[in-house]
């Protein structure tokens, strides 16, 4: 009986090790293909990304954004009866 459980534990450990190794390759870009099997298309994508980045920069306003604009009270000039040195 001991031998049966030892063989069963060994088979289970081997099956889990194989499943973990398979899961590590499943999430790779290209579905686990090797680098020499993936077609090279990088320059086209880089040009498209650069063009999109440049067009996004053109759409930005020239002045910096002030996130506290609505939260601050407008500074008021001192009235005739107030002492500005206090």
Beta strands, then each sheet from edge to edge (+ up, - down):
end
